Amino acid sequence: MIKIAQISCGTEYSGIQNEIEKAAEMVNAKIIFPDVPLDYIGETAEITGFDVQSAGLKLMFARARALVEGLVDADAVFLTTCFRCAEGSLLKNEVRRYLQNNSDIPVVMYSFTQNTKRDELLTRMEALQTIAEKKQLLARKRQEGLTLGIDSGSATTKAIVMQDDEVIGTGWHPTQAVVLSAKKAVNDALKTAGVTLKQLDSIGTTGYGRRTLGKHYKANLIQEELTVNSKGAVWTADCQDGEATVIDIGGMDNKVITINKGIPDSFTMGGICAGASGRFLEITSNRVGVDITELGELSLKGNHKNVNMASYCIIFGIQDLVTELAAGVSREDVAAAACYSVAEQVYEQQLQEVDIREPIIQVGGTSLIGGLNKAFEDILKIKPIVPKYSQFIGAIGGALLTSAYIGEE
């Protein structure tokens, strides 16, 4: 059982403390609270220079200091404040920097509401457990041997063959039956690489179908996609030593992950409405009469300001686009508007929840849509990096991390 130090303000008052503890129990972890004396809290404010008004926030920094100074033993830190508290949001980020600059304890941040439930916290507790138990694995920077990574996503299944830190084979197929789709993608990757399944040293699976495929292929590594995708992203973008923000817009849901020294430390997941997903862009491409692979080029020729979109909802959003097309608006403008709509939603609903750090790495199949890249650049005032093999980052992360298991039974 791992020990997770909770550094927070307002969880008891908001009535979610029990939800946090239940979520931790679900991943066989225990929540602990670093004890500090009253005078230690005052000293911490003088040392750090952060003399905030809230007593709860002062206690947060003191508890972080106790962890750094080794007064409390913990395997990971869950750092959380109320999303409505501006002072809490600012201090939370400073506490995160303080912990990461002065210790090796993994940190995951979260902004809670009064309606936060254990199921919403579960993914974060799973990620903390993974990072705490497999930190050495996630710190891995090179792939060795001959390995296969399989990413079973909601829309597509990807496979990558790597050998000695290079991609030598790729495969991609729409996700239908999980195993059948994986077989097609794997066969293509093996054929491209010029190797057979029996020659592989190890196999790693991730994505929605990771457990099914892990069992089918007798995989050495079966890993959730947050840690795997972040590893694949920083490897492909060649920025494994510093900070970064990963934007991964999938077929059904989206992920925004912040990275520190190659390891994820905060993330937010979306998926409430498909209007902010690759599915919306896929429907748009059908409406404007092009393949999804051609939507990017078309959208770069348009101007989103020429289109009136009154709703982010996928149903009403498509209705807006159809109405605009019927009124004579160009296909290029409609394609650009669809891309801008998705980027705006990700910005408003997800990027506001994390500390955006440069570089921005845009990955997933939608990263190949030029209009979406341009929309993020306009909104964030930062040009995203779209690395080579950006659509394969989950499979690359799986192939990279599974090489640690070469030689094990």
N, C-alpha and C positions, 0 to 999 in steps of 0.2 A: 504494500500500500504506500503510495507516494504522499508526501505532505505538501499541501498547497497553502502558502501563506496568503491570506486575504488582506489586501491593503485597500481600504475603501472608505467611503463617507456616505451615510444616509441609507444604508441597506436595511437596517432595523426599522428606521422611521418609515421607509417606503413599503415595508412588509414583504420584502423579497429574500430575506436572509435564509429562510427555510428552503426556498427554491434553489438557492446557490448550494447549500449543503446537500440537498437531495441529488442535484446534478453531479456533484463530486462523488457521492456514494455510488452512482450508476457506473462510474469508470474506476471504481475501487480506489478512490483517493479520499483523503481526509483534509478538511479545512482547519487551519490553525490561525490564531491571531497573535502576532508578536507582542509580548508584554514589555512595556517601557515605563519607567517612573516619571512622575510629573516634571521634575526638573530637567530630565533628559529631553522632553518635548521643547522646553524653552531654549535649551542649548542648541537643539537642531535648527531652530529658526534663525539663531545668530550665525551658526556655521554655514547654512545654506543660503541665507539672505532672503528667504521666502517667509515673511511674517504675514501670513494671511489672516483674514478675520475669523473664519470658521474654526472652531476647536476640533471638529472632526477632520478637517483638512490638515491642521497642524499635526494631529496624531498620525495621519497617513505618512507624512514625510519622516516622522520620528521612527515609525515602524520600518520604513525602508532603510533608514540609517542603521537600525539594529541588525537587519539582515546583512548589510554590507560589512559591518564590523564583526560579524560572526557571533553575535549575542544570541541569535536564534537560528536553529537548523531547519531548513526547508528545501524541498526539491524544485519548487516552482512558485511563481507569484501570479495571483489573479488580481489585477488592478482595475478597480471599477468606481465610477462616480455617476451621479444622476445626469442624464443628457440635458436637462434644463439648466444646470448650474454652470455658468460661464467660468467662475473662479475655479470650480472643480475640474473643468475640462482643461484649463491652462495648467493647473498644478499637476494633474494626472500625467500630462506629457512631460513635465519637468521631473517628476518622480521616475517615470519610465527611463528618461535619459540618465538620471543619477544611478539607477540600478544597473543599467547596461554598461555605463562607463566605468563602474567600480566593482562589478561582480560578474560572474558567469551564470547567474541564476536566470533561467528562461522566464520571460514575462509575456502574458497575454492581457490585453486591455479590452474594456467593454464599457459602453454607456447604457445604463439601465433605465427602465421606466417602471412605473408602479404596476404595470401589467406584465412585466417580465416573468416568464415561466421556466421551469427546469428544462423543458425540451429545447427552448431557445438557447439555453446555456450549455447544453450537452455537448455540442460540437466544439465549443471553446474548451471545455474540460477534457474532451478527447484529444484535442490538439496539445494542451498542456501536458497530458499524460504521455503522448507520443514524444514531445520535445524533451521532457524530463528523462524518460527511459531510453530514448534513442538519440540523445544529443550528439554523440560521437558519430553516429550514422549520418545525421542530417548535416554535420559539419564537413562531410566528405566532399572533396572538390574535383576528384578525377574518377572516371570509370576505368575499370581494368578488366581484362579478359574478353570473352565473347558473351554478351548478355542481350536479353530480349525484354522490352518494356511494352505492356499492353494497357491502353487507357480506354475503358468501356464507358463512353459518355452517353448522355441522353439522346443526342442526335447522331453522333458518329463514333466509330470505334477505330482507334489508331494503334499502330504497332511500329516499333523502332528496334532495329538491331544495331548495337554499338560494339566497337572493338577498340580497346586501348584509347579511350577518350575521343573517339570519332564516330559519327553516324555513318553506317555503311549500307543501311537498308531501311526503307519506309513502306508502310502499307496503310490504307485508309478505306473504310467502307461505312455506309449508313448503318446505324444500329437498328436491327430488327430483332431476330432471335439472337440473344446475347452470345451464345457459343458459336453459332453459325457465322455471325458477323465477324467475330474475333478470328475464326479460322481463316476467313477470306483475307482479312488484314494481315494476319501473321504469315500466311502463305506468300502474299505479295512482298512483305518485308524480307522474308527468307530468300525468296527468288532474287530480289534486287541485290541482296548481300552476297548471294552465291554460297549459302551455307544451308545446313539441314537442322531440324529441331534437335536431333541427337548430338550435334556438335556444340550446342549451347552450354555454357558453364552455369548460368543461373537465369531465372525468369522472375520479373516483378509485375504485379498487376495493381491497377488503381481504377477509380471511377465507380459508377453505380453498380456495375457488374463485377467488381473486383473479387468478391468472395466466390462467386460462381466460377469465374475464370481461374481463380487461384486454385480451386479444387480440381478443375478440369486439367489444367496444365501442371499441377503439382508445383506451384510457384514457391520460390524461396522467400519472396517478400510480397505481402498483401497489405497495402497501405492506403489510408484515406487520402483524398486528392488535394487537400489544402497544403500539407507539407510536401507532397510529391510535386505538385504543380509549381510551388514556389521554388523548389530546388531546380526543376527543369528550366524555369524562367531565368533565374540568375546565372545558370550555366550557359544557356544560349546567348544571353546578353553580356557575358563575360564581366559580371560585377558581383562576385561571390564574397568579396571582403568587406564591402561597405553597406550602406543603406539603399533601399529602393522601394518602390510601390508597384505592385503587379495588378493590372486590370485584366480580368479574364471573363469575357462575356460569352456564355455558353448558349446552347440551344434552348435550355429551359431556365437555368438560373445563372447568376453572376457572382463573381468573387472579386473582392478587392483585398489584397494582402500586403501588409507592410513588412519589410525585411530588415533585419539587423545582422550583419556578419554572416549572411547566407541562410539565416534561420528565421522563420516567420514569428512575429511577436504580436501582431494584431491583425484582425481581418473582419470583414463584414460580408454577409451572404444575402443575396436578393433572389426572389423567385415568386413574389406574391402575384405579379402580373406579367404575362408574357410580352407586354408592350415594351419592356426594357430588355428583351432577350434577342438572340439570334433568330428566333422563330418569327418575330415581327419583320425583320429584314428579309427573311426568306419569303414571306407572304408578299411583301412589297415588291420584291424582284419579279414574282409571278404577275403582279398587277401591271408593272411597267414593261412586261414582255421580254425580260432578259434572264439568263441563268444567274444564280446567286454569285458565281465567280465573276460575272460581268458588272455586278451592281456597283462595285468600288469605282471603276473607271467612269461609269455613267454619273455617279453622284458627285465626282470631282468637277464635272462640267456644269453643275447646277448651283442655284442659290436658294438656300432654305428659307430666306426671308420672303420669297415670293409665294410661299405656301401658308395658308391659314390652318393651323392644327390647334383645335380647341381641347383635345383630350389626349392623355397619355395611355389610356386604356387601349388594348390591342384591337378590340372590336370597333370602338368609336374612332380610334386612330386610323384604322384602315378605311372606315367610312369617310373620314375627312379627306384622305388621300384620293379615294374614288371620286368624291365630289369635286375636288380640285382638278383632277384629270378631265372630268366631264365639262368643266368650265373652261378648258383650254390651256391649263397650266402644263408646262413641258414635263416630260418624263424625267429629265435631268434634275429639275427643281424638286420634284416629288421624291426622287431618290435621295437627294441631299437633305431634304426635310426629315425623312425617315431616319437617316443616320444621326442627324442633330437631335431628334427626339429621344433616341436611345441614350446618347451621350448625356443629354440634360438630365434624364431620369437617374442614371448611374451617379451623376454628380450630386444631385439633390438628395437622393435616398441613401447613398452608400459612401461616397467620398467625403461627405460631411462628418462621418462617424470616425474617420481615421486621421492620423497625422500624416498628411501627404509629404512624401520624401522623394527627392530626385535621386536617380532617374526614374521616370515612369516607364514601365515595361508593359506593352500591350501584347497579349497573347491569345491563343485560341483561334478557331477558324475565322471569327469575325475580325481579327486583327489584319486580315488580308483585304478588308474593304476600306479603300482609301478615303472615302467620305467620312467614315467613322473616325479614322485617325485624325483627319483634319478637324472634325467637330471637337474632339478632345483637346487638340492643340489650341483651338479658338477659346474654349471654355476655361482651360487650366492655365493658358499662357505658357505652356511647357510642351515641347514637341516629344511625343512618346517614341520610345525605341521599339521597333518591330523587328526582333531578331530573326535570323535564319531558322527555319523549322518552328516558327512561332505557333503553328497549329498543332504541333506534336509535343508540346512541352510536358504533358502528363506522362506520355510514353517514355520520353527522354529521362524524366525524373525517375521513373520506375527502373529503366535500364541502368541508370547511374547508381542508384542506391542499392539495387540488388547485387551489384558486383561485390559488395561487402560480405556476401554470404557464400562466395565461391569457395569450394572445398569443404563446406559444412554438410553434414548428412541431412 
